[in-house]
Amino acid sequence: MIPNALHPRSQSVVAEAMALVRLLLLALANRLRLLGFELQIAGAKLAAAAALMVIALFLVGTAWAVLWLGVAMALRSIDLDWAVVVALIFAINAAGAALSLLAALRLARQISLPATLRQLSFAESSEDGGTPG
């Protein structure tokens, strides 16, 4: 008689566990569907932003070329040879590019994500006494 009394109860626990698993899977599926929708929207906005960046870079490049054309014309107006004008413009642009590259490399070296690495590293957390943070 006792086994019959426990049998329906064990089935209800299993049924409740299965229902809970179904709810968990449904919640996960809903979260994934929401993530998919948001990624589609973000992807469209990212594509639009990239297109606008290409247009902006084209316009900046054109403006830069016109600026240096004006500088070249001004240097030519003081009777400098074309070779000297081109060499000066090249040297100034090359120096600017080199300085920009060095600054970018210096910034790239500073990107180390220490807090994230500390959270993901098991060795450091055990050395800290196991406390997060």
C-alpha positions as CSV (number, residue, x, y, z in Angstrom):
1,M,0.0,0.0,0.0
2,I,2.8,2.4,0.7
3,P,4.4,1.9,-2.8
4,N,1.1,2.8,-4.4
5,A,0.8,5.9,-2.3
6,L,4.4,7.0,-3.3
7,H,4.0,6.1,-7.0
8,P,1.5,8.9,-7.9
9,R,3.5,11.4,-6.0
10,S,6.7,10.5,-7.8
11,Q,4.9,10.9,-11.1
12,S,3.7,14.3,-10.1
13,V,7.3,15.4,-9.2
14,V,8.6,14.1,-12.5
15,A,5.7,15.8,-14.3
16,E,6.5,19.1,-12.5
17,A,10.2,18.7,-13.3
18,M,9.3,18.2,-16.9
19,A,7.0,21.2,-16.9
20,L,9.8,23.2,-15.4
21,V,12.3,22.1,-18.0
22,R,9.7,23.0,-20.7
23,L,9.3,26.5,-19.2
24,L,13.0,26.9,-19.0
25,L,13.5,25.9,-22.7
26,L,10.6,28.2,-23.7
27,A,12.2,31.1,-21.8
28,L,15.5,30.4,-23.4
29,A,14.0,30.2,-26.8
30,N,12.2,33.5,-26.2
31,R,15.5,35.2,-25.2
32,L,17.2,33.8,-28.2
33,R,14.5,35.0,-30.5
34,L,14.7,38.5,-28.9
35,L,18.4,38.4,-29.4
36,G,18.0,37.5,-33.0
37,F,15.6,40.4,-33.6
38,E,17.9,42.9,-31.9
39,L,20.9,41.6,-33.8
40,Q,18.9,42.1,-37.1
41,I,18.1,45.7,-36.1
42,A,21.6,46.4,-35.0
43,G,23.0,44.8,-38.2
44,A,20.9,47.1,-40.3
45,K,22.0,50.2,-38.3
46,L,25.6,49.1,-38.4
47,A,25.4,48.7,-42.2
48,A,23.9,52.2,-42.5
49,A,26.6,53.6,-40.2
50,A,29.3,51.9,-42.3
51,A,27.9,53.4,-45.5
52,L,27.8,56.9,-43.9
53,M,31.4,56.4,-42.7
54,V,32.5,55.5,-46.3
55,I,30.8,58.7,-47.6
56,A,32.4,60.8,-44.8
57,L,35.8,59.3,-45.5
58,F,35.5,60.1,-49.2
59,L,34.5,63.7,-48.5
60,V,37.3,64.1,-45.9
61,G,39.8,62.6,-48.4
62,T,38.6,65.0,-51.1
63,A,38.8,68.0,-48.7
64,W,42.3,66.9,-47.7
65,A,43.5,66.7,-51.3
66,V,42.0,70.1,-52.1
67,L,43.7,71.6,-49.0
68,W,47.1,70.2,-50.1
69,L,46.5,71.4,-53.6
70,G,46.0,74.9,-52.2
71,V,49.2,74.5,-50.2
72,A,51.1,73.4,-53.3
73,M,49.7,76.3,-55.3
74,A,50.8,78.7,-52.5
75,L,54.3,77.2,-52.4
76,R,54.5,77.3,-56.2
77,S,53.5,81.0,-56.1
78,I,56.7,81.7,-54.2
79,D,58.7,80.1,-57.0
80,L,59.5,76.8,-55.4
81,D,60.2,73.9,-57.7
82,W,57.6,71.2,-58.1
83,A,59.9,68.6,-56.7
84,V,60.4,70.6,-53.6
85,V,56.7,71.2,-53.2
86,V,55.9,67.5,-53.6
87,A,58.7,66.5,-51.2
88,L,57.5,69.0,-48.6
89,I,53.8,67.8,-48.8
90,F,54.9,64.2,-48.8
91,A,57.2,64.7,-45.7
92,I,54.5,66.5,-43.8
93,N,51.9,63.8,-44.6
94,A,54.3,61.0,-43.8
95,A,55.2,62.6,-40.5
96,G,51.5,63.0,-39.6
97,A,50.8,59.4,-40.5
98,A,53.8,58.2,-38.5
99,L,52.8,60.2,-35.4
100,S,49.2,58.9,-35.7
101,L,50.4,55.3,-36.0
102,L,52.7,55.6,-33.0
103,A,49.8,57.1,-30.9
104,A,47.5,54.3,-32.0
105,L,50.1,51.7,-31.1
106,R,50.6,53.3,-27.7
107,L,46.8,53.2,-27.1
108,A,46.6,49.6,-28.3
109,R,49.2,48.6,-25.7
110,Q,47.0,50.1,-23.0
111,I,44.1,47.8,-23.9
112,S,44.5,44.9,-21.5
113,L,41.0,44.4,-20.0
114,P,42.4,43.7,-16.5
115,A,39.1,43.3,-14.7
116,T,37.7,40.9,-17.3
117,L,40.9,38.9,-17.3
118,R,40.8,38.8,-13.5
119,Q,37.2,37.5,-13.6
120,L,38.0,34.8,-16.2
121,S,41.3,33.6,-14.6
122,F,41.0,30.8,-12.1
123,A,44.6,31.1,-11.0
124,E,44.4,34.7,-9.9
125,S,41.1,34.2,-8.1
126,S,42.7,31.4,-6.0
127,E,45.6,33.6,-5.2
128,D,43.3,36.4,-4.1
129,G,41.7,34.1,-1.5
130,G,38.8,33.2,-3.8
131,T,37.0,36.4,-3.5
132,P,35.6,38.0,-6.7
133,G,36.5,41.5,-7.6
